[in-house]
Amino acid sequence: MKSLLKNLGLLLIIIAAVALIAIFFTGSTAINDNSVLGGTILLMVIGLILHIVLNKRLAD
């Protein structure tokens, strides 16, 4: 459980990146939709913050 919690932020960043890559390679028109792009960047930022905070707390 602790290892999953430690890697939760990293998993969110990877999920957002895979979503962007999938949208790009499928040729979907969602790549021009600001809500999709904003949602994925928000997911990446939340993942980055979670990664920093959780690793700092679990290291102590």
DSSP file (Angstrom, degrees, kcal/mol; ACC not computed):
  #  RESIDUE AA STRUCTURE BP1 BP2  ACC     N-H-->O    O-->H-N    N-H-->O    O-->H-N    TCO  KAPPA ALPHA  PHI   PSI    X-CA   Y-CA   Z-CA
    1    1 A M     >        0   0    0      0, 0.0     4,-2.3     0, 0.0     5,-0.2   0.000 360.0 360.0 360.0 -39.5    0.0    0.0    0.0
    2    2 A K  H  >  +     0   0    0      1,-0.2     4,-2.1     2,-0.2     5,-0.1   0.870 360.0  50.8 -66.5 -35.5    2.8    2.3    0.9
    3    3 A S  H  > S+     0   0    0      2,-0.2     4,-1.5     1,-0.2    -1,-0.2   0.875 110.1  49.8 -70.3 -35.8    4.5    1.8   -2.5
    4    4 A L  H  4 S+     0   0    0      2,-0.2     4,-0.3     1,-0.2    -2,-0.2   0.917 112.5  47.2 -66.4 -42.1    1.3    2.5   -4.4
    5    5 A L  H >< S+     0   0    0     -4,-2.3     3,-0.8     1,-0.2     4,-0.4   0.869 109.8  53.9 -65.5 -36.6    0.8    5.7   -2.4
    6    6 A K  H 3< S+     0   0    0     -4,-2.1     3,-0.2     1,-0.2     4,-0.2   0.832 115.3  39.6 -66.7 -32.3    4.4    6.7   -3.0
    7    7 A N  T 3X S+     0   0    0     -4,-1.5     4,-2.1     1,-0.2    -1,-0.2   0.275  85.0 101.7-101.6  10.6    3.9    6.3   -6.8
    8    8 A L  H <> S+     0   0    0     -3,-0.8     4,-1.9    -4,-0.3    -1,-0.2   0.906  82.5  48.7 -63.0 -43.5    0.4    7.8   -7.0
    9    9 A G  H  > S+     0   0    0     -4,-0.4     4,-1.9    -3,-0.2    -1,-0.2   0.904 111.1  50.3 -63.4 -41.4    1.6   11.1   -8.3
   10   10 A L  H  > S+     0   0    0     -4,-0.2     4,-2.2     1,-0.2    -1,-0.2   0.879 108.3  53.2 -64.9 -38.3    3.8    9.5  -10.9
   11   11 A L  H  X S+     0   0    0     -4,-2.1     4,-2.4     1,-0.2    -1,-0.2   0.887 107.1  51.8 -64.1 -38.9    0.9    7.3  -12.1
   12   12 A L  H  X S+     0   0    0     -4,-1.9     4,-2.1     2,-0.2    -1,-0.2   0.897 109.8  49.3 -65.3 -39.3   -1.3   10.4  -12.6
   13   13 A I  H  X S+     0   0    0     -4,-1.9     4,-2.2     2,-0.2    -2,-0.2   0.913 112.2  48.0 -65.1 -42.3    1.4   12.1  -14.7
   14   14 A I  H  X S+     0   0    0     -4,-2.2     4,-2.6     2,-0.2     5,-0.2   0.896 110.0  52.1 -66.2 -40.2    1.8    9.0  -16.8
   15   15 A I  H  X S+     0   0    0     -4,-2.4     4,-2.1     1,-0.2    -1,-0.2   0.915 111.0  47.6 -62.0 -43.2   -2.0    8.7  -17.3
   16   16 A A  H  X S+     0   0    0     -4,-2.1     4,-2.1     2,-0.2    -2,-0.2   0.903 112.7  48.7 -65.3 -41.1   -2.2   12.3  -18.5
   17   17 A A  H  X S+     0   0    0     -4,-2.2     4,-2.5     1,-0.2    -2,-0.2   0.910 111.1  49.6 -66.2 -41.7    0.7   11.8  -20.9
   18   18 A V  H  X S+     0   0    0     -4,-2.6     4,-2.7     1,-0.2    -1,-0.2   0.883 109.2  53.1 -64.6 -37.4   -0.7    8.6  -22.3
   19   19 A A  H  X S+     0   0    0     -4,-2.1     4,-2.2    -5,-0.2    -1,-0.2   0.920 110.9  46.4 -63.5 -43.0   -4.1   10.4  -22.8
   20   20 A L  H  X S+     0   0    0     -4,-2.1     4,-2.1     2,-0.2    -2,-0.2   0.906 113.5  48.3 -65.9 -40.9   -2.4   13.2  -24.7
   21   21 A I  H  X S+     0   0    0     -4,-2.5     4,-2.6     2,-0.2     5,-0.2   0.911 111.7  50.0 -65.2 -41.9   -0.4   10.8  -26.9
   22   22 A A  H  X S+     0   0    0     -4,-2.7     4,-1.6     1,-0.2     6,-0.2   0.904 110.8  49.0 -64.0 -41.6   -3.4    8.7  -27.6
   23   23 A I  H  X>S+     0   0    0     -4,-2.2     5,-1.3    -5,-0.2     4,-0.6   0.906 112.9  48.6 -64.2 -40.8   -5.4   11.8  -28.7
   24   24 A F  H ><5S+     0   0    0     -4,-2.1     3,-0.8     1,-0.2    -2,-0.2   0.935 113.7  43.9 -65.4 -47.1   -2.6   12.9  -30.9
   25   25 A F  H 3<5S+     0   0    0     -4,-2.6    -1,-0.2     1,-0.2    -2,-0.2   0.719 108.6  56.8 -77.3 -19.9   -2.0    9.6  -32.7
   26   26 A T  H 3<5S-     0   0    0     -4,-1.6    -1,-0.2    -5,-0.2    -2,-0.2   0.623 104.9-127.3 -82.9 -10.7   -5.7    8.9  -33.2
   27   27 A G  T <<5 +     0   0    0     -3,-0.8    -3,-0.2    -4,-0.6    -2,-0.1   0.765  47.8 168.6  73.7  24.0   -6.1   12.1  -35.1
   28   28 A S    > < -     0   0    0     -5,-1.3     3,-1.0    -6,-0.2    -1,-0.2  -0.320  44.8-130.5 -70.3 152.2   -9.0   13.1  -32.9
   29   29 A T  G >  S+     0   0    0      1,-0.2     3,-1.5     2,-0.1     4,-0.1   0.518  95.6  87.5 -78.8  -4.0  -10.4   16.6  -32.9
   30   30 A A  G >   +     0   0    0      1,-0.3     3,-1.3     2,-0.2     7,-0.3   0.678  70.0  75.7 -67.7 -16.5  -10.1   16.7  -29.1
   31   31 A I  G <  S+     0   0    0     -3,-1.0    -1,-0.3     1,-0.3    -2,-0.1   0.754  96.4  48.3 -67.2 -21.8   -6.5   17.8  -29.5
   32   32 A N  G <  S+     0   0    0     -3,-1.5     2,-0.6    -4,-0.1    -1,-0.3   0.412  88.9 103.2 -94.7   1.0   -8.0   21.3  -30.3
   33   33 A D    <>  -     0   0    0     -3,-1.3     4,-2.0     1,-0.1     3,-0.3  -0.750  60.9-154.3 -89.6 121.4  -10.4   21.3  -27.4
   34   34 A N  H  > S+     0   0    0     -2,-0.6     4,-2.8     1,-0.2     5,-0.2   0.807  91.8  58.5 -66.6 -29.8   -9.2   23.5  -24.6
   35   35 A S  H  > S+     0   0    0      2,-0.2     4,-2.1     1,-0.2    -1,-0.2   0.880 107.5  47.0 -68.9 -36.0  -11.0   21.5  -21.9
   36   36 A V  H  > S+     0   0    0     -3,-0.3     4,-2.2    -6,-0.2    -2,-0.2   0.940 115.9  44.3 -67.8 -47.5   -9.2   18.3  -22.8
   37   37 A L  H  X S+     0   0    0     -4,-2.0     4,-2.1    -7,-0.3    -2,-0.2   0.900 115.3  48.6 -64.7 -40.7   -5.8   20.0  -22.8
   38   38 A G  H  X S+     0   0    0     -4,-2.8     4,-2.2     1,-0.2    -1,-0.2   0.875 110.3  51.9 -66.1 -37.8   -6.6   21.9  -19.6
   39   39 A G  H  X S+     0   0    0     -4,-2.1     4,-2.1    -5,-0.2    -2,-0.2   0.899 111.0  46.5 -66.0 -40.7   -7.8   18.7  -17.9
   40   40 A T  H  X S+     0   0    0     -4,-2.2     4,-2.0     2,-0.2    -2,-0.2   0.891 113.2  48.0 -71.5 -37.5   -4.6   16.8  -18.8
   41   41 A I  H  X S+     0   0    0     -4,-2.1     4,-2.4     2,-0.2    -2,-0.2   0.880 111.5  51.6 -69.1 -35.4   -2.3   19.6  -17.7
   42   42 A L  H  X S+     0   0    0     -4,-2.2     4,-2.5     2,-0.2    -2,-0.2   0.900 108.9  50.7 -64.3 -40.5   -4.3   19.9  -14.5
   43   43 A L  H  X S+     0   0    0     -4,-2.1     4,-2.2     1,-0.2    -2,-0.2   0.879 110.8  49.5 -63.2 -38.5   -3.9   16.1  -14.0
   44   44 A M  H  X S+     0   0    0     -4,-2.0     4,-2.3     2,-0.2    -2,-0.2   0.908 111.5  47.7 -67.0 -42.0   -0.1   16.5  -14.5
   45   45 A V  H  X S+     0   0    0     -4,-2.4     4,-2.5     2,-0.2     5,-0.2   0.919 112.9  48.2 -66.6 -43.4    0.2   19.4  -12.1
   46   46 A I  H  X S+     0   0    0     -4,-2.5     4,-2.8     1,-0.2     5,-0.2   0.907 111.9  50.8 -62.2 -41.4   -1.8   17.5   -9.4
   47   47 A G  H  X S+     0   0    0     -4,-2.2     4,-2.3    -5,-0.2    -2,-0.2   0.896 110.2  49.2 -62.6 -40.7    0.3   14.5  -10.0
   48   48 A L  H  X S+     0   0    0     -4,-2.3     4,-2.1     2,-0.2    -2,-0.2   0.920 113.1  46.1 -64.8 -44.6    3.5   16.5   -9.6
   49   49 A I  H  X S+     0   0    0     -4,-2.5     4,-2.7     2,-0.2     5,-0.3   0.922 113.6  49.1 -64.8 -44.2    2.4   18.1   -6.4
   50   50 A L  H  X S+     0   0    0     -4,-2.8     4,-2.8     1,-0.2     5,-0.4   0.901 109.5  52.8 -61.3 -40.6    1.2   14.8   -5.0
   51   51 A H  H  X S+     0   0    0     -4,-2.3     4,-1.7    -5,-0.2    -1,-0.2   0.922 113.1  43.2 -61.9 -44.5    4.5   13.2   -5.9
   52   52 A I  H  X S+     0   0    0     -4,-2.1     4,-1.7     2,-0.2    -2,-0.2   0.943 118.3  43.3 -66.4 -48.4    6.5   15.8   -4.1
   53   53 A V  H  X S+     0   0    0     -4,-2.7     4,-2.3     1,-0.2     5,-0.2   0.931 115.9  45.9 -67.5 -46.7    4.3   16.0   -1.0
   54   54 A L  H  X S+     0   0    0     -4,-2.8     4,-2.7    -5,-0.3     5,-0.2   0.893 113.1  49.1 -68.2 -38.5    3.8   12.2   -0.6
   55   55 A N  H  X S+     0   0    0     -4,-1.7     4,-1.2    -5,-0.4    -1,-0.2   0.854 111.6  50.2 -69.1 -32.3    7.5   11.4   -1.1
   56   56 A K  H  X S+     0   0    0     -4,-1.7     4,-0.8    -5,-0.2    -2,-0.2   0.912 115.0  43.0 -69.0 -41.8    8.5   14.1    1.4
   57   57 A R  H  < S+     0   0    0     -4,-2.3     3,-0.4     1,-0.2    -2,-0.2   0.894 114.9  48.2 -71.2 -40.5    6.0   12.8    4.0
   58   58 A L  H  < S+     0   0    0     -4,-2.7    -1,-0.2     1,-0.2    -2,-0.2   0.731 105.0  60.4 -75.3 -20.7    6.8    9.1    3.5
   59   59 A A  H  <        0   0    0     -4,-1.2    -1,-0.2     1,-0.2    -2,-0.2   0.782 360.0 360.0 -74.5 -26.5   10.5    9.7    3.7
   60   60 A D     <        0   0    0     -4,-0.8    -1,-0.2    -3,-0.4    -2,-0.2   0.472 360.0 360.0 -77.6 360.0   10.2   11.1    7.2
